[in-house]
Amino acid sequence: MKTKKLYVGVSLGLAQLVLLNSSALAQERPASNLDEVVVVASRSPKRLSEIGKVVRVITAETISKSQGRTLPELLNNVAGLTIGGNGGNPADIKAVYLRGASAANTLILIDGIPVNDASEISGEYNISSIAIENIERIEILKGGNSTLYGSDAVAGVINVITRKGSGKLAANLLATGGSYGTFKQVLGLSGQIENTSLTFNASNLDSENFSSALPANAEPGFDKDGFHQKSMMFNIGQQVSKNFLLRGNFQANNNSADLDNGAFADAKDYTYNKSSFLAGIGGKLNLNKAVLNFNLSQNNLKNKYNNQGSLTNNTGNITHLESNLNYAFNNFLDVASGISYRNLSTDQRNPFSSRLFADNNIKSLFTSLFIKTKMGFQAEIGGRFNDHSEYGSNFTYTFNPSYLIAGRYKLYANLSSAYRVPSLYQLFSEYGNLSLSPETSRTYEAGFDLNFTSQINLSLSYFKRDVENVIDFGQIAAGRFGYINQNKQNDKGYEVELSYKPNGLLNLNAFYAYVDGEMTTPAGTSFNLFRRPKNSFGLNAGLDLSKSLSFNLIYKFTGDRRDRYYDGKTFKTVEAELGSFNVLDVYAQYKVSTRLSLFTDVKNLLDENYVEFAGYQTKGINFNAGFKLDIR
């Protein structure tokens, strides 16, 4: 009870700090944070003041002051987001837990293109495959958003926007080195030649690392699990005419690593190699009152595992075709409509089961109407019809009213439904079930965003998410086990966020997030948010001492969690209690000149000994340092 009061106190303390400071700044009326323009919330550029959804942005400026860090590390400091495995071996899967939902319930986009992994059991994408040097900015859209984005957008959507060329053609070099024998090199080229823009990045990462598995009791130390990553990205844009832009993109990534045999279990000769290939072509046509966008993409992934000569080869392929039209009737009414087609296929071969080759497809049609009035009332009303080649059709909807006061105070509510289709493995494998229905959810949200001045902002969001037909592993029939729809999942929580910029030197951002949930099965109701904390708190303090020297202090508290793992010695699933932990990072960057910058990043400065996944290790205090050189 005392602990719960403490967490509530933190939330109230953030609010009180805002009110105390806002009274002293009340006479200021500069532009607010609500003026920031985002795309992910409506599929067209809109200011945050014009939409009633919870969107958080990791800006280009933040990324430029995060050289040498990773995408999971950036996302882990967003309110309501926990990246499982963030502090572990880079070879480990990084699970995205948004608002307590399972990793498969958050949709990952690269430039608006879904990037699931059709070869995985649940289909989720490993975000470690996205190199940070390829990223321009990141938009995180919270809540159920299947109306605009289809399957998997149950807890939210993360849109990674890659770099696009502009200005004079220039090259850049980046190199880092640090703890655990980790070294990285990046070569980039970006710019614009008349009507053609291009960006090219190639990177190489090598790390000796440490054992992923944690030695149990008095067992001798396990061998190191090295990690190697090669990444390449090429974006090109051609302004064909004043109103028509044609885009092309190509991304390739190859990860290889040594693996262990699971929790508390070492392996001497177990390796994997994962390669991914994403290519697409798209365009944007500006019409009189409308904008037409189209995208065609192909995403191929190959996963190879070699466990002492025992080979597993899994491939996943996704073809995605989409077109959407944004039409503005006037200043108060516009509509976004679109159609999409996705084909997923997988080919899986291993020594322990018969070969799995399967595919399916999803066809969708969606429309959302956006209303804006002079009195400050705004709303989105939309729906999506989906047709799946296996289970048939389903419908999702969104109703999202909001009210803007004086251009700086926003109140909002949201009622939305969402869905997640069964993966190919859950449908067609030896444990598959062709009778599976999609998981369906209904999310309720309410909150406010208060921009007292350009210096201080307070936001609060509450959510409740109810999921039916949860796909779980159980008994299909007498003597046969596999995937079934039988459970209900109910989650709820809230997030409090505060940003304070007293001057041009200091930038403070803090958050507190709470989530709780339970699953109801025929056997009863129980807590099941394994690996996800009920309570988390974060603080980011940025200090610009001059135009050349800047510091960032990044702190996050992660509360107690529960976990379960498979014990290879007893052949049983074991539950474990994981304690809370604190992680403090310090980042510094110095611009020697307009072309050369130096940086260093000390992570886990307190040398906290903590566990994210039962049976697996995390990094102690560690660092990396490097430079970036622009060549013009």
Secondary structure, DSSP 8 states (H G I E B T S, - for coil): -HHHHHHHHHHHHHHHHHHHHHHHTTT-----GGG-EESTTTTS-EEGGG--S-EEEE-HHHHHT-TT--HHHHHTTSTTEEEETTTS-TTS--EEEETT--GGGEEEEETTEE---TTSSS----GGGS-GGGEEEEEEEES--HHHH-TTTTSEEEEEEE----SS-EEEEEEEEEGGGEEEEEEEEEEEETTEEEEEEEEEEEE----SB---TT--------EEEEEEEEEEEEEEETTEEEEEEEEEEEEEEE--SBTTB--SSEEEEEEEEEEEEEEEEE-SSEEEEEEEEEEEEEEEEEETTEEEEEEEEEEEEEEEEEEESSSSEEEEEEEEEEEEEEEEEETTEEEEEEEEEEEEEEEEEEEE-TTSEEEEEEEEEEEETTTEEEEEEEEEEEEEETTTEEEEEEEEEEEE---HHHHHSTT--TT---EEEEEEEEEEEEESSSSEEEEEEEEEEEEEEEEEEEEEETTEEEEEEEEEEEEEEEEEEEEE--SSSEEEEEEEEEEEEEEEETTEEE---TT--SEEEEEEEEEESSSSEEEEEEEEEE--EEEEEEETTTTEEEEEEE--EEEEEEEEEEESSSSEEEEEEEESTT-----SSTTB----SEEEEEEEEEE-
